[in-house]
Each structure stands twice: as C-alpha cells, then as structure tokens.
C-alpha cells in the first residue's frame, strides 16, 4: 500500500489509490478455476412490508439481495450502482436500505469463506475480490462525511471489515513448495505489501482513537477490530511498530472513561504481544 495515506479522521484514505492494498491480485472480474461453496446466512429483511417492497425494487434493478452471503462480485455490483446513482448510499437508520448495509458490513461474508473446502489460493483470491471493492465503498462514505452526513458508524464498520479481509488473506500464505521461483517471489512481494497496508490501517485506526472525536460505539468497533486482527499479522510487523502501537493504545486506555472501552483497549494491547493467528 505504498501510496496510501491517512485521512483527516485518522483512517486509511483508500480513495487515493484504492487498488493498491489488493493490487497484486486480479480485479473482481477474473474468475477462479475453483469456486468455493458458500453457506447460507440468516435473512436480512426490512421490518415494514412497504419498506421491503421498496428494497425489492432495488434488488430487481440488480442490487445483490441481503438475504445471502455476498461475494466479491456482489460488492462490485453494489459499489457500481451507488457510484451511478442507481442505489442510494445505505445508512444504518434507513428503514429501506439498512439491510443492504448490514449485509455489506457483515463479517459472515468473509467468515463463510474460511469454512469452505477451497484451497488456500482459492480462498486468498476470493477474499481479495471482496477487499478490492471495500476501499472505494469507504471512500463513498468518506465523501458523504465531508458533505456533513453522520456516517461514522458506517465508516468504522467498513474499515473493520477491510482489516478483517486483509488479515484473513494474510493468513493464507501458499506453501513455497507448491510454487515456482517466480511465483514464490511474487507471493513474497504480495504479502509484504499486504502487511504494509495492514500496518498503515492499524496506525490510522489508533490515530482515530487518539483523537477521541467519535462515539464510544464507533470506538469499540475499531478497538475490537484491532484486538481480533493484530495477532494474525503480529509476526510480520517490526518490533518498533508494535511497541509504538502498544504505547499509544495504553495512552488511549489511560484516557478512556467507559469501562467497556477500557476493557476493549486492554484486549487490543494484549494483541500486540500475542502470536495467535486467525482461526481458519
């Protein structure tokens, strides 16, 4: 993520070069030779019949239905429709489109991939097809925020999902013996870039916590993401970076007042010292 930056909110600013975190992988249009089977997930529907009717109209126009797991192509389609004005930007408080947002930010989309029987390479590819589309979606919400819309919860949740996808991809390192020398060198560059991108996202998330201008709920989303995903890439991060993260998180904990936030920060601090990888 060599050209990525941190925006004024302290979060990664993917709209500058959104493809770079997943640049080493193909765009979502490329089809993998072996498609993993996805598990069904609980239904996400609008509460009122009239709201569901409006939601169905967007689905009929091409929006992926929220009742099932989304793949990379679903994120790409939703992103395309939003960019073209065919689908309003989904908000948490929108009775019609909130199910779309819930599906969009649902970690089950990536967790389902971990439960499939696909090869590590296939899982890696499909995870990155999701990750390819998340930075532009975050950028759309960041633009809305600059226009005065209160979309911090959406940005926090999408950022947490992006980190989860990247950490998930990082956990699927192909066996060197299964690759040619050129492929092995390419994979090593890929994982180095992915690790760098994750490091910058962690830095941005901590910077946001340091500013303290979000609600406790949004801060808890970021803290939980740090606690969950830092262990997966800890071994790849420089010791001085981990020490910096730990010091800054300890400072945030000292300043935090809500007990739940303090406890979450303690878990994030512990994640900088552990070596547990993601369960796959």
C-alpha positions in Angstrom: 0.0 0.0 0.0 2.8 2.3 -0.9 0.7 5.3 -2.0 -2.0 5.0 0.6 -2.5 7.8 3.2 -4.3 8.6 6.4 -7.2 10.9 6.0 -8.2 13.7 8.4 -10.2 11.3 10.5 -7.1 9.1 11.0 -8.5 6.2 9.0 -6.8 4.9 5.9 -7.6 7.0 2.9 -8.2 4.3 0.2 -9.8 6.6 -2.3 -6.4 7.9 -3.3 -5.2 4.6 -4.7 -7.9 2.1 -3.8 -6.5 -0.8 -5.7 -3.1 -0.8 -4.0 -3.9 -2.8 -1.0 -5.1 -5.6 -3.2 -3.1 -4.5 -6.3 -1.2 -7.8 -6.5 -4.4 -9.6 -7.1 -6.7 -9.5 -10.1 -9.8 -7.4 -10.4 -13.1 -8.9 -9.4 -14.0 -9.8 -13.0 -11.4 -12.6 -13.0 -13.0 -16.0 -12.3 -11.2 -18.5 -10.2 -10.9 -22.0 -11.5 -12.4 -23.5 -8.4 -15.3 -21.6 -6.8 -15.9 -22.3 -3.1 -19.4 -23.1 -1.9 -20.8 -20.6 0.5 -23.1 -21.3 3.4 -26.5 -19.6 3.8 -26.9 -17.0 6.4 -29.8 -15.6 8.4 -32.3 -13.4 6.5 -31.8 -9.7 6.5 -35.1 -8.0 5.6 -36.8 -4.7 6.0 -39.1 -4.6 9.0 -42.2 -3.0 7.4 -43.8 -4.5 4.3 -43.8 -1.2 2.4 -40.0 -0.9 3.1 -39.4 -4.4 1.9 -41.3 -3.6 -1.2 -39.0 -0.6 -1.9 -36.0 -2.8 -1.2 -37.2 -5.4 -3.6 -37.3 -2.8 -6.3 -33.6 -2.1 -5.9 -32.9 -5.8 -5.9 -34.9 -6.2 -9.1 -32.7 -3.5 -10.6 -29.6 -5.5 -9.8 -28.7 -4.9 -6.2 -27.5 -8.1 -4.6 -30.1 -9.4 -2.1 -29.1 -9.0 1.6 -30.6 -12.4 2.5 -27.5 -14.3 1.3 -23.7 -14.2 1.7 -22.0 -11.7 -0.5 -19.0 -12.4 -2.7 -16.7 -10.0 -4.4 -18.9 -9.6 -7.4 -21.8 -8.6 -5.1 -19.7 -5.9 -3.6 -18.7 -4.8 -7.0 -22.3 -4.6 -8.2 -23.4 -2.6 -5.1 -20.5 -0.2 -5.5 -21.3 0.3 -9.2 -24.9 1.0 -8.5 -24.1 3.5 -5.8 -21.5 5.3 -7.9 -24.0 5.6 -10.8 -26.8 6.9 -8.5 -28.9 3.8 -9.1 -28.7 2.9 -5.4 -28.7 5.5 -2.6 -25.8 5.2 -0.1 -27.1 2.7 2.5 -27.3 4.1 6.1 -27.9 2.4 9.4 -31.0 4.4 10.1 -32.6 3.9 6.7 -35.6 1.6 7.0 -35.4 0.5 3.4 -31.6 0.2 2.8 -30.3 -0.7 6.2 -30.5 -4.5 5.3 -28.1 -3.7 2.4 -25.7 -2.0 4.8 -26.0 -4.9 7.3 -25.1 -7.4 4.6 -22.3 -5.1 3.3 -20.5 -4.9 6.7 -21.3 -8.4 7.8 -18.2 -10.3 8.7 -20.1 -13.5 7.9 -19.3 -12.8 4.2 -15.6 -13.5 4.9 -16.0 -16.0 7.7 -18.1 -18.2 5.4 -15.1 -18.4 3.1 -13.0 -19.7 5.9 -15.3 -22.6 6.4 -15.2 -23.8 2.8 -13.1 -26.6 1.5 -11.3 -24.4 -1.1 -7.5 -24.4 -1.4 -5.6 -21.6 0.4 -5.0 -20.0 -3.0 -8.7 -20.0 -3.9 -9.7 -18.5 -0.5 -7.0 -15.9 -0.9 -8.3 -14.9 -4.4 -11.9 -14.7 -3.3 -11.1 -12.8 -0.1 -9.2 -10.3 -2.2 -12.1 -9.9 -4.6 -14.1 -8.7 -1.6 -11.2 -6.5 -0.4 -10.8 -4.9 -3.9 -14.2 -3.2 -3.6 -14.1 -2.1 0.1 -11.8 0.9 -0.2 -13.9 2.6 -2.9 -17.1 1.9 -0.8 -15.4 3.5 2.2 -14.4 6.5 0.0 -18.1 7.0 -0.8 -18.9 7.2 2.9 -16.0 9.5 3.5 -17.3 11.8 0.8 -20.7 11.8 2.4 -19.0 12.6 5.8 -17.2 15.6 4.2 -20.6 16.8 3.0 -21.9 16.8 6.6 -23.6 13.4 6.7 -23.2 11.4 10.0 -21.8 8.2 8.7 -19.0 7.5 11.2 -20.7 4.1 12.2 -20.7 3.0 8.6 -17.0 4.1 8.0 -15.9 2.3 11.2 -17.7 -0.9 10.3 -16.5 -1.0 6.7 -12.9 -0.2 7.9 -13.1 -3.1 10.4 -14.3 -5.4 7.6 -11.5 -4.3 5.3 -8.9 -5.0 8.0 -10.6 -8.4 8.6 -10.4 -9.3 4.9 -6.8 -8.2 4.7 -5.8 -10.2 7.8 -7.8 -13.2 6.5 -5.9 -13.0 3.2 -2.6 -12.7 5.1 -3.3 -15.9 6.9 -3.4 -17.9 3.7 0.2 -18.0 2.6 0.7 -20.6 -0.1 3.2 -23.3 0.6 6.6 -22.4 -1.0 6.9 -26.0 -2.3 3.8 -25.6 -4.4 5.1 -22.6 -6.3 7.7 -21.9 -8.9 10.5 -19.5 -8.1 8.8 -16.6 -9.9 5.5 -17.3 -8.2 7.2 -17.6 -4.9 8.9 -14.2 -5.3 5.6 -12.6 -6.4 3.8 -14.1 -3.4 6.5 -12.7 -1.1 6.1 -9.2 -2.6 2.3 -9.6 -2.3 2.4 -10.5 1.4 4.9 -7.7 2.1 2.6 -5.2 0.5 -0.4 -6.6 2.4 1.4 -6.4 5.7 2.5 -2.8 5.0 -1.1 -2.0 4.1 -2.4 -3.5 7.3 0.2 -1.7 9.4 -0.9 1.6 7.9 -4.6 0.8 8.6 -3.8 -0.1 12.2 -1.9 3.1 12.5 -4.9 5.1 11.2 -7.3 3.3 13.5 -5.2 4.1 16.5 -4.9 7.7 15.4 -8.7 7.9 15.3 -8.9 6.5 18.8 -6.3 9.1 20.0 -8.4 11.9 18.6 -11.4 10.7 20.6 -14.0 12.6 18.5 -16.1 9.5 17.7 -18.8 7.9 19.9 -17.9 5.1 22.2 -19.8 2.7 20.0 -17.7 3.6 17.0 -14.5 3.4 19.0 -15.5 0.0 20.2 -15.8 -1.2 16.6 -12.2 -0.1 15.9 -10.9 -1.5 19.2 -12.5 -4.9 18.6 -11.0 -5.0 15.1 -7.5 -4.2 16.4 -7.9 -6.9 19.1 -9.1 -9.5 16.6 -6.7 -8.9 13.7 -3.4 -7.7 15.1 -2.4 -11.2 16.2 -2.8 -12.5 12.7 0.0 -10.3 11.4 2.0 -9.6 14.5 4.9 -11.7 13.4 5.2 -9.7 10.2 5.3 -6.2 11.9 8.5 -4.6 13.0 9.1 -4.7 16.8 9.3 -0.9 17.0 5.9 -0.6 15.3 4.3 -3.0 17.7 5.9 -1.1 20.6 4.6 2.2 19.2 1.1 0.7 18.8 1.2 -0.7 22.4 2.3 2.6 23.9 -0.3 4.6 22.0 -3.1 2.1 23.0 -2.0 2.3 26.6 -2.3 6.0 26.5 -5.8 5.7 25.0 -6.8 3.3 27.8 -5.5 5.7 30.4 -7.7 8.5 29.0 -10.8 6.3 28.3 -13.6 6.5 30.8 -16.2 3.9 29.8 -15.3 0.5 31.4 -16.2 -1.4 28.2 -13.9 0.8 26.1 -11.1 0.4 28.7 -11.5 -3.4 28.6 -11.5 -3.4 24.8 -8.3 -1.4 24.7 -6.7 -3.8 27.2 -7.5 -6.7 24.7 -6.0 -4.7 21.8 -2.9 -4.0 23.9 -2.7 -7.7 24.6 -3.0 -8.4 20.9 0.3 -6.5 20.2 2.1 -9.0 22.5 0.5 -12.3 21.4 1.2 -14.5 18.5 -2.1 -16.2 17.8 -3.1 -16.5 14.1 -6.6 -16.3 12.7 -8.6 -19.5 13.1 -9.2 -20.8 9.6 
